[in-house]
Amino acid sequence: MGRGSDRRRRAATAVWLARVASNRPGVVQRAAKRFGSLDAALDASLPALRACLTAKAATASGRPPAAAKRGRAAAEAAQESSRFVSALAAPLEPPAERPRDGWLLVTYDDELYPPRLRTTFDPPPALFVAGQDAPRRLSALAEAPAVAVVGTRAPSAYGREMARLIGGDLARAGVVVVSGAALGIDVCAQLAALEAAGDSASAGPPSVGVLGCGLDIVHPRSNAPAFRALRERGLLVTEFWPGTPPSVWRFPARNRVIAGLSQAVVVVEGSRRSGSRITAELAVDGSREVFAVPGEAGRRLSEAPHHLLRQGAHLCEAADDVLAVLGLERTYGGSVRVPGANGAEPLVHDRDGSAVAGVGGEPCAGGEPCAEGGALGGEEAQGMAGAAGSDLAADARVLLRALRDAPGTAEDLAGRAGLEARVVTAALSALEVEGLAECAAGGIYRGKR
């Protein structure tokens, strides 16, 4: 990690590099390439670092003033070049010792820096983190499995539903959902994760939003409620200095952080050239697993996932597909499903280890039969194999009857059963776990006998 006596200076260099990088893409890569690694760049002298970065900046900052007249992009580039040169001339700023203005600064040397991100090809020299009790949640993030769920900003109803199902079920299994906090698939998955985690969110971040701008900027403004939710119960992370506006090149930079924080990336919907496909390619470069949710053939929003599937990505129809590849056990609401001995039907165990329900009318704890309200009753129990225990609630039984009448999307079933969308999402997940329902192509749910 470099010379211990220079730790504060290295941290200050990391902060300085982060601010310089906020004004110009490629700064960290260039410094790491010139000195052999980011570690070596942080140990280099400030004059040597400035010389390395100024050579590239001289060309960019030498744009003729008339370039601003060629359009907004050229004007913005000229302004960034000017800010870049100013940042190079500024002295090193010491790192903040405590959270400032609701955010925490974590440098590459800090023990709170996410270890998965540190091992990537292009780790940011510093991160700005917002969230309640951010240090503890960052520590929890280092220990927890994390999966990115990404996709288009303008999803179909099927895409939104799949993002909610996958994000919520991953959170129930104790997996941190990482995404870009953008409208569409990202927010659907992240809000579902926050809701599904419930009170357990206090133990760690159910979801982490990675931004392509400063923490003090909400982009787009309509996303303000999601940002508040992530600050309160999850984490917001960015490599960009507070006040840095969103810009086209910053979103691919953000995507590499999304991939770097995660063990796997799930692409739900997106066009062939979408940012979600870029995130998946970055995940491959970082030796992460890549999953793709199949969509309707011939649709533009199916292009990215279908391309990834052709390239060898894992098929993802539910969170179970991700958990199986990562070797994780699925849990729901603090309960763990344990196979019974000698081929017996599985029992559902509560957090204290006591059996709370049998299957198909088998005895529960103490040898007493399960209450009718805790399992499928009457005709449903006889008509379905492996009926569920007490964790299959009344809402799920209502949905099961609707599925027996006819298949349908989650929205169709919500209308027929007279249930709220969020209730339907949770109930369908429970039915899938019990083997009583399955989701086919196009988001059509069918009952299984």
Buried (B, 14 or more C-beta within 10 A) or exposed (E): EBEEEBBEBBBBBBBBBBBBBBBBBBBBEBBBEBBEEBBEBBBBEBEEBBEBBBEBBEEBBEBEEEBBEEEEEBEBBBEBBBBBBEBBEEEBEEBBEEBEEBBBBBBBBBEBBBEBBBEBEBBBBBBBBBBBBBBBBBBBBBEBBBBBBBBBBEBBEBBBBBBBBBBBBBBBBBBBBBBBBBBBBBBBBBBBBBBBBBEBBEEBBBBBBBBBBBBBBBBEEEBEEBBEBBBEBBBBBBBBBBEBBBBEEBBBBBBBBBBBBBBBBBBBBBBEEBBBBBBBBBBBEBEBBBBBBBBEEEEEBBBBBBBBBEEEBBEBBBBBBBBEBBEBEBBBEEBEBEEEEEEEEBBBBBEEEEBBBBBBEBEBBEEEEBEEEBBBBEEBBEEBEEBBBBBBBEBBBBBBEBBBEEBBBBBBBBBBBEBEBBBBBBBBBBBBBBEBBBBEEEBBBBBBE
